[in-house]
């Protein structure tokens, strides 16, 4: 039997069993990994590059009461990166105009103020008519549907691209509830 066909059939069956729908017209799989984003340096990046990692996706802002979470996000990342955690931060100016800076200014702020080493992406919209397709997926097709209410909402994504949990702004990155779910996902 053709190994490529067997692997593709296995992947299709595994994804279907996980509740991910079949490909739509044009062959695009409506999943987390189908998304393309821009890095903070302006380069296109497919989220499929993160296949096999556990991800924490966060919408961020530099002038918010929760901005200090950059520090705990970095601590979380350093603690778990060797076990497969990646943190993906998406700056957004959607709430109270608390992210007015350019991508370059955001990067400088994050690296000099909080020594951020996890992945930063270009500023996007996480709500409204100009919502980025990633956040359209996260808020309408992830199983954790509902609009983003403020900065520093968090989505935990398993190694297979399935969204496994969602946390509001008040949930600290090093909270017991987030750590427990993260440990579970990293153990799989």
Buried (B, 14 or more C-beta within 10 A) or exposed (E): EEEEEEEEEEEBEEBEEEEBEEBEEEEEBEBBBBBEBBBBEEEEBEBBEBEEBBBBBBBBBBBBEBBEBBBBBBEBBEEBBEEBBBBBBBBBBBBEEBBEBEBEBBBEBBEEEBEBEBBBBBBBBBBEEEBBEBBBBBBEBBEBEEEBEBBBBBBBBBBBBBBBBBBEBEBBBBBEEBBEBBEBBBEE
